[in-house]
Amino acid sequence: MQTLAQLKCGVLEGCTSLKLSEGLTSFPIEIFSLSDTLEYLDLSSNNLSELPKDFGRLKKLKVFFCSDNSFDTYPQVLADCPQLDIVGFKANRIQTIPDNAIGANLRWLILTNNQVSAIPAAIGQCYRLEKLMLAGNQLTALPDELQNCKALALLRLSANEIDIIPEWLFSLPKLSWLAFAGNPCTQNAIAEIEAPVIAYNSLQIKDRLGEGASGTIYRASRAGILHDVAVKVFKGDVTSDGYPEDEMSSSLQAGEHDALVKILGTTDNIVESKTGLVMELIPKHYVNLGNPPSLKSCTRDVFDPNVQFSAQQIINILTSISSVANHLHERGIMHGDLYAHNMLIDDEGNTLFGDFGAATRYERTELSNAYALEKIEVSAFGYLVDDLLSLYPSNKNDAFSLALQSLKERCLSTKTDSRPNFEEIESKLAEIKLSV
């Protein structure tokens, strides 16, 4: 992170990336000295509430993050930046988006945790739009014009006030990751789930194992129990994917499957007013299959350049994920985040699937919607197949890779009705496995 002092004295002249977080209350005009080179600007975690009228002078700006500030209106001047590709205004107080403020060039728009009640119809002109993050707002509906955004792949609508999900959403050709829990339209799918309650004071919290958007995972021991457990303590806030209580509900509803981490019960942290899940501890020899996408694409995870997988490993991974996805949809759960970075594998390709932060529970009995939601997740599976094929070192034209290429193409078909369901995918993978 750079400093305002460095900017003012000219040390940062010619830089392409700038990040300032110093409690700023006004936009530093010295930033315009970088207008010929600046492509990435991050002014998150300040006290800004407006941008200068001539913000468009930053003609080369491609990425602008301004989260955790005090904006109540989405800045109209952002539309004056012709190359602006990614905009993030998470956790402000934005209520209004002017009609022409959203630039047609945008590829990512992040407005999580604001107070937005309506998205302007002009968003339908964003033909490049791939990622739209709207969780934690006050939306009651989506503009019909959004259906013109044929490139849209990831959409977060959780924790809003939406009564009806429009049917045209289900036929968007690239949509692969969708979350809409915590809306009135999902209330009928919510039921109380009984789970053992494990007293928080019976757990001895040890080291921290990891932290995500919705909570922190710790190693813990239980009185009288030989093996340690994992405890996920939820932060209690709206995350980029939705409400933590919806994540807990989906985690419990998922039940048991060989590719899911076993839930042992729930717990309450009375001292901090936080709830949590108690889970079996994942064996140390499991590692993340991939890393989250970069800013280049929301459809591609990032992998270690030295990683390669055998046909046996790949088929084991895909068989596990197709099986658990089928298991979840049979229970009316769309995971919403089917990515390699949410999967753990061992050396043989045995796989564990987790992180229900973006999961949505839906009425499985409403067959047309259930069918459409499953086909959206099938598209995400298609991208996983493509990722794994890129890590397969053997002849790209051998029978194994050709069979998976064919399956991938079916999963990614822009005609959503023609995609296979997960039961069909399982059957096809069983055939392919016989040839490995």
N, C-alpha and C positions, 0 to 999 in steps of 0.2 A: 504493500500500500504506500502511495506517495503522500506528500504533505503539501498544504497550500503554500507554505513558505518556499518549498522547492519550485513550485509553479511560478510564484511571483518573481523569483530571482533568475528565472530563465534556465534552470538546470534541466527542466523536462522538455526543452525545445525539440520538436521533431518527433516526439513519442506518439505511438499509435494507440496506446492503452493508458487509461487514467482511472484511478480509484481514490476517492477522497471521502473520509468519514471523520469529521471533526466538529460535529454539532453545528454545521452550517445552517444559517437562517436565511441566507440569500445566495443566489447563484453567483459563483466567482466569475467575474467578467474576464479574468485572465485565461479562462479556458478557451476563449476565442483565439488566443494566440496559437492554438494548436489546430485551427480549423483546416489547415492544408493536409494534416496527417492523421488526426484523431479518428479512430474507427470503433473503439470500445470505451464507454464511459460508465462508471459505476459511482453513483452518489447516494447509495443506500445508507441507512442509519444516520440520517441528519435530521434537521428540523425545517426542511424546505416545504413551501406551500405553493410556489409558482415558478415558472421558467420565464426568461426574458423573451420579449416579442420577436427578437431577431435570432432565436435559437436555431433557426434554419440555416444560419451561417455555417453550421457544422455539416457541410455537404457530404463529407465522407463517412459520417457516423453510421455504423451498422448495428451496434448493440448498445442499448441504454437501459441500465438498471437504476431504479429510484425507489426501492422498497423501504419500508419502515421510515416514512416521512409523514408530512401533514397535509398532503394534497386532498382537497375535497372535490375537485373537478379534474378530469383527465385533460391534460394540456393540449389545446387546439394546435399549438405551434409544432407539435411532433409531426404533423402531416407535412410540414415544410422541409423535412429531411428526406430527400429522394431515395437514399440508399438504406434507410432504417429497416432492419431485418428482424430484430428481436427487441421487444419492449417489456419491461417488468416493473409493475407498480404494486407489488404485494404489500399488504398490511399498511395501507394509508387510510384515508377516510373518504375515498372517492364515492360520490353519490351520482354524479352526472358525467356522461360522455357526450360531448357535442357531436352533432350529426356528421361532420366532416373531419373529425379529429383523428380517426383511425386511417393511417396511410395505406393505400392499396398494395404497397410492396411488402407489408408485414408477413412474416412467416411464423413467428411466435408472438403471442400476446398473453401476458401473465397479470391477472387482476385479482388474485386470491385474497380473501379476507379484507374486503372493502364493504361498501354499502350500496353497490350498484343495483338499481331496480330495473334497468332496461338497457339492452344493447342496441345501438342504432342500426337501422336497416343498411347503412352504407357498408357494414362489415361484409355484405354479400359481394362486394367488389374486390375483396382480398383473395384473389384466386390462388395465391401461393400459400395461404394460411395452412399450417400443418398442426400447430399446437395451440390450444385455447384453454387457459386455466381460469375458471370462474367460480371455484368452490368458495363457500363462505361469504356469499353476498345476499341480496334480497330479490333475486330474479323470480318472477312469477311465470315467465314464458320466454321462449326463444323467438327471435325474428325469423319469419319464413325465408328471408333472403339468405340466411346462413346455409341453406341447402345448395347455394351456388358455389360454396367453398369445397370443391370436389377433392382438394388435396388434404383436407382435414383428417389427421390420423389419431390425434389424442385430444380428448375433450373431458374436462372435469367440471361437473355441475353439482356436486354434492353440497349439502348444507345451504340450500336455497329454499324458495317457497314455490316450487314448480308443481302444478297440479297434474299436468299432462305432458308426457314426452311425445313430441310430434312423430308421426309414423315416417315422415321423410328422413328422419335422422337415421333410421335403421338401414336405409338404402344408400347412404353415402359410400362411395366406392372404396375409399382408403381408410375409413374409420376402423381402428383396431383396439384402441384403449379408451374405454368409456366408464365414467363413474357418476352415479346420480343418487347415491344413498342420502338419507337425511332430508328428503323432500316429501311433501304431502303425498305424491304419487307412489311412494314406496311404503306407506304406513300399513297397508293391508298385508304386506309381506313380513311384517315384524311380529314376532311372538316371543314370549318369555321362554328362556332356555335355562333349564336347571343344570347347574354345575357345582361341584364341590367348592366350598368356600374355605380357603386356607388362611388362617389368621396371620396377618402381617408380622405380628410380634413373635410368631413361631419360626420366622425365617431370619437367618443370619446373613445379611447382605455382605458380599465379598467384593470382588473386583468388577469393574464395568466392562461388559463384553462388546457393547456397541450402542450407537444412538442413531435414531432416524427422525423423520418429521413428526411422528406421533408420540414417540416415547423413547425411553432409555432401557436397555437390557442389561441386567446384572446377573452374575453368578451368585447363588445363595445355597446355603445348607439348611436342612430342616431337622428339627429335633427328633431323634430316634430313627432317622432315615439315613441309610449309608451313602447313597449317591446324591451329588449336588444337583440342583435344578437351575433353570433359567427363569428370571422374573422380568417381565416387561412392565414397567411403570409408565402409564400414560401421562402426558403432560396436561391434558385437559383442555387444550386449545383447538381451534379449527386449524387443520393442517392443509397442505396443498391438495390433499385428496379428500378431506371431509372431517367428520367428527370421530374422535377416538372411540366413542361408545358404539358406533357402527362397525368399526374394525373389530372390537371385542365380540359383538354379536355375531358377525360373520365367521370369526375364528371358531367360536363355539358351535355354530350351526354346521360347520364343515365336517364335524365328526372325525372318525379315524380312517386313515388311509396310509399305506406304506410310504408314500411320498410326502406326507404331511408330518410336521413336528407334532408330537402328541401333547394335547392340552391336559394338564393335571387338575386345573381348577382356577378360580379367580381369587383375588385378594384385595383388601382395602388398606390403603395407607392413610389411616385416620388422621395422623399428625399433619400431613400435607394435603389432605382431601384429594387424593389421587387413587384411581383404581388400577388394577393390573391383572396380568395373566401369568400363571405359573405353568411352565412347560418343561418337558424333558430337555436335558442339556444335549446339544448337538455334539457328536463326537469330534474330536480335534482334527481328525484327518479329512474332514469335509472342508472344501474351499469354495469360494464364490465362482460360479461359472463365468461371469463377465462383470464388467463395470458399467455404471449408468452411461447413457448416451452423452456425447459432447454437444456443444452448441451447433454443430454442423447438421445433425439430424436427430429427430426424436424416434426414428424407426430403427436405428442401428445402435446396438450396444457397443462398448469398446472392449477389446480383448488384448491380452498380452501378445505382442507380436511374435513371441516365440512359442505360443501355445498351438499344438496340433492334436487332433483327436482321431483315433482309429474308427473304423466302421462300427465295431462292437460298442465302443464307448458312445458314439453318436446314437445308435439305435436304442441303447439302454436309456439314455437321457430322454429321447423323444417318446419312447414307450411309457416311461414314468410320467411325463408331463401330460401326454394325451389321456392317460388313465385317470390321473387326478383331476384334470379339467372336466372329463366326463362325469366323474364322481361329484364334483362341485355343482355342475349344471343340473344333474339329477336332483339336487337339493335346492335348486333355485338360487344359486350363487354365481354371479359373474365376478371373477377375480379382479378384472379391470387393470391389472398391472403385470401381464404375462410377458416378462422380460427375463433374459438370462441373468441379470444382476440380482434377481430375486430367487435364484436357484443355487443350491449348494450341491456339489458333487464329490464323489471320492474317485480313486484312481480307475475304478472299473466303470464309472459312469452311473453308479447308483445315485439317485437324485432326491433331494428334499426341496420342497416348494413352500415358500412362506410369504409374509408381509401382506396382510389383508387390509391395508390402509385404504385402498381404492375399491374394495369389494362392494358390490351392490346386491342386496337380496331382492328377489322378484318373485311374482306369482308364477310358478311353473305350470299351473293349470290354464293360464292364458296362453294357449298354444302358439298363436301367431307371433306374439311378442317374445315368448320364450325361445322360439326357433330363431328369430332375428337376432336376439342378444347373443345366443351361442355362436352364430355365424360371424358376429363382430369379433369374438374372442378367437375364433378359428383363424381369422386374418392375422392376429398377433402370433399365433402358433406358426403360421406360414413364414413370418419374419424370423422366428427362432430357427426354423429349418434352414432358411437361407444363411443365417449367421453360422450355423454349425457346418454347413457345406463349405463355407469359406475357410474353415479350419481343418478341412479334410485334405491331407497331403497327397492322396493317391490320384491315379488317373481320373480326371474329371468326367471322362466318358465311360467309366466302368458301369456295370449293371447297377451297383448300389447307388452311385451318385445320380444316375439317370432316373432311377425309380423315385429318389427323394426330390429331384428337380420337378418331376411330374406332379408329385404330391404338393410341393410348394406352390406350383402354379395354380392348382385347384383351390388351395387355401386362400390364395391372394386374388382370386378372380374378382374383377370389379363388378361382376353380376353376383350380388351377394347370395341370391337364392341358389346359385349353382355350386356353392361351396359345400364340402362334406361336413357332417357333424362329427363330434369327437368319437362317437361309437364307430362310425365308418373309418375314421382315421386310425383308431386302434386296430381295426381289422386289417387295414392296408399295411400298417407297420408290422403286424404279425407275419404277413406274407413276405415282406422285405427281410425280416429277421431270419427267415429260413434260408436265405441266400448268403448270409454273412458268415 
